[in-house]
Amino acid sequence: MHAFSTEVGSADFQESVIGASHRVLVLVDFWAEWCAPCRTLKPILEKLAAEYGGRFCLAKVNSDQNPELAARYAVRGIPSVKAFLNGAVVREFAGALPEAQVRAFIDDLLPSPAEPLRIAAEEARARGDTEVAYSLLADALELDPTHDAARLDLADIHVNLGEINAAQAILESRGYATRFAPRIAALQARLKLAATGSGADTAALAARIAANADDLDARLRLAHALAFARDYRPALEELLSIVKRDRNWQDQAARKAMLELFTLLDSDGQYDDLVREFRIALARTLN
């Protein structure tokens, strides 16, 4: 027994697990005296809790003595390990895994030591200081080359700068964790926009449309340019206008571009209302 590994029951679960998980990762090990696999896993968890020195806490719950906790968290077999962050179960596993797999399970949940640098880079980007952000992300990846979030932030900067090959190389450089799939899809959508929309003369395209409202090529190119500049509403309006005029033009290019924009915007909650509005508008136009 040590400072980072404690026996927990119903009386102190709220404080020792739910409350503590707002400050640090908490692993809850549901076990019982009669369970042989529990006796195999328990010392592994205790060893790692001591080794990690407070980066996570281990709470051991005897499921026989605390059946209400086992029922509350749907423990159907033991050992059962549930990881808590911010008061909720974020991941779990059952059975006596080897130490290497338990370590990997923990490492995937712990914040990277490079995370403060990534956050500083995010703040620099918000100030418009791209050069500082780039440098901070490079430092973060030197400290932790496996930090996927920092790697994708760097790809995002390359996309903004129109450096398509550099961004694509980052996306293809490793297999990313499943939880990053939505962000990768959004980046791929932005890469496509960068290829088609960067460097376009929006004034000239707007003039073409003013002279001929049925210039669908100009509308599509303008929509791509607007979307690349993150001016999403007018971009979607141009695409919807094409669909209304000729839904099958260039193999439904406008409809497909709208769907790609929806994929891009779905990764950012601030655009939920905009996406909902244009999904409905597209559906009404097509039906």
Secondary structure, 3 states (H helix, E strand, C coil): CECCEEECCCCCHHHHHHHHHHCCEEEEEEECCCCHHHHHHHHHHHHHHHHHCCCEEEEEEECCCCHHHHHHCCCCCCCEEEEEECCEEEEEEECCCCHHHHHHHHHHHCCCCCHHHHHHHHHHHHCCCHHHHHHHHHHHHHHCCCCHHHHHHHHHHHHHCCCHHHHHHHHCCCCCCHHHHHHHHHHHHHHHHHHHHCCCCHHHHHHHHHHCCCCHHHHHHHHHHHHHCCCHHHHHHHHHHHHHHCCCCCCCHHHHHHHHHHHHHCCCHHHHHHHHHHHHHHHHHHC
